[in-house]
Amino acid sequence: MASGFQRLLLKLVCIAFLASPSLLAQQPSEQAIISHFQAGQRAMRSGQFELAVTEFNQVLGLSPNVVEAQVNLGLAHHLLGQYIESVDVLAKAVQQKPELVPANLFLGIGYLKLGSYQKAVAPLERAVRVEPTNREARRALATCRLADGDYRRAAREFQALFTLEPDKVEAWFQLGRDYTDAASRLVRRMSLEHRRTAWGHRLAGDLYSQSLRWELAAQECREAIAIDPTQQGLHASLGNVYLHQEKPAEAGREFRSELQQDPDNEQALLGLAEVNLANGMVGGAREQLEELWKTSPEFLILQADFPKIELRRATVQRLIADLHSSPADAPSHFLLVALFKLAGETDQADEHRVALLRFMKERERERPATGQDAPERLCQTHQYVACAQALGSKARLDDRGYLLLGKSRLALRQFEAASDAFAAALPLARDNPEVIYRLARSYQALADECFNQVEELAPDSWRMHQMRAEAYKLRYEDEQAIREYEQAAQLRPDTPELYEELGALYLKRNSLDEVRAARPVVPNRTRAGEGDSLFGEGAPVRR
């Protein structure tokens, strides 16, 4: 019998091709053709694909141009894993009927299976043009775009797939997985091509930070600084790592080193403000935020996750009390929003957020016109809104222009627009590791936003347990990962990937009895090497 995945593929074929072909009325040996076609049809439904190949070949031997038989023969070959034979037959069907969605779809997927990504694009584009809501065609097309390094158009397919998924929890999860996959490809490219550069070490440090492996993160940052001590943002990155290691003195030193190169660097000013909060010095924190408010208020107002360090409740209360004697200006309101959130007093935090937004509106009214300032100058002076507007108004940008546009969008936390700009810069910049770094990081930020939506919509869903398990696994906290995978499997017992992950973790702790207990629960895999994905690639774990 056909597996679940094979039945899915059969459903994708237009119903017209699972019925006796009506256009055979004028063909010779009509009865024999119809008899063989119907036999092939029965064989397909029962999963006897070798027999189906024989029957549809009989049809084509009697009448070589019967498109219905060509499509079904191509599908039978596909389900047998005979992709060369499948694309040969389906290409003939497409020559006769170029707008035929099933033939184009499986022709494209067949080329994907053979690794011929560029050949797959044309039939898949035809399928999407005729049937824009075809998710299988869009998924395959996105895979082609990624394989070809066309991240910009791949992202557009991700976004189209998101709109086509009716289950919004699943839509957000899959979109997050898609962005994670794109980021992972860029990380691999950086590792292969630029691992020993400052950008390569910087990305490695960021990845270690995500998995809370702070000592390794610090080591990578230090190696990056040794290679390129003037690279913007490197000292601030190392300062943030030291903050999480509870080393405020070392963190402060790195933030001040950053400010020596760029006195208005936002991350360094924020970092020094955190150092001062950790030391209980609210006045020092206010000074740093006053500088940031002067140069880049649009950046400051978006820092909803400030501070990133943990503060004791008594420290938070003391800092709040100290702020009551400070001026009721934007930096004070910004700090009070953050501190009241840490104290769990959301009403008070909301009150100060409203006041902060009021200051922002006043600041926007007072902002002088930028006149004819060059976009580069606007970006250098941290006027990100004006910089993005100036660059966005240009008909065409070079790689440097797209890079500046992306960095401005990134500072404004417009991650989708930022990633689009970096993706546009990538083919123009040739081998620029900064573009690879920025694009990978923007995709990671987008993935985090998607996964946050999953948590907000369905905090107790199996997908949420799966995400938590992957996060624990990334931090080598295997026991917690196992518990989360087990809870996910209880909620969704028909999902093979959960049992595969559990089996690997059980093996890691040498629990063969648990491996054997998990294996029978795994649903049957498809034949001919097919996996759960149309393209033979599993979904990437969250990074």
GICORMO-V666403 format. One record per pair of residues at least 24 apart in sequence whose ideal C-beta (glycine too) atoms are under 6 Angstrom apart, sorted by the first residue. I is the first residue (numbers start at 1). J is the second residue. Records with the same first field share a line. If there is no record, write none. Layout:
I = J + J
//
This chain:
1 = 47
2 = 47
3 = 524 + 526
5 = 526 + 530
6 = 79 + 526
13 = 75 + 102
14 = 102
17 = 68 + 71 + 72
21 = 66 + 68
27 = 63
29 = 62
33 = 59 + 62 + 63
49 = 76 + 79 + 80
52 = 76
67 = 93 + 96 + 97
71 = 102 + 103
74 = 106
75 = 106
78 = 106 + 110
80 = 528
81 = 528 + 529
83 = 110 + 113 + 114
86 = 110
87 = 111
99 = 130
101 = 127 + 130 + 131
105 = 137
108 = 140
109 = 140 + 534
112 = 140 + 535
117 = 144 + 147 + 148
120 = 144
133 = 164
135 = 164
143 = 535
151 = 182 + 423
152 = 423 + 424
169 = 454 + 457 + 458
172 = 450 + 453 + 454
173 = 454 + 463
175 = 450
176 = 447 + 450 + 451
177 = 539
179 = 443 + 446 + 447
180 = 447 + 540 + 542 + 543
181 = 540
182 = 443
183 = 440 + 443 + 444
184 = 540
186 = 436 + 439 + 440
187 = 440
190 = 436
194 = 433
197 = 433
198 = 224 + 227 + 228 + 231
199 = 433 + 434 + 437
203 = 437
211 = 474 + 475
212 = 475
214 = 241 + 244 + 245
217 = 241
236 = 267 + 268 + 271
239 = 271
240 = 271
243 = 274 + 309
248 = 275 + 278
251 = 275
264 = 295 + 382
266 = 296 + 299
274 = 307 + 309
277 = 307
278 = 309
282 = 319 + 322 + 323
286 = 331
289 = 331 + 334
290 = 331
293 = 330 + 331
295 = 382
296 = 382
297 = 363
298 = 384 + 385
299 = 411
301 = 360
302 = 413
306 = 338
316 = 342 + 343
330 = 356 + 359
379 = 404 + 408
384 = 408 + 411 + 412
399 = 425 + 428 + 429
406 = 438
415 = 442 + 445 + 446
418 = 442
419 = 443
462 = 488 + 491 + 492
467 = 542
470 = 541 + 542
478 = 505
494 = 523
496 = 522 + 523
//
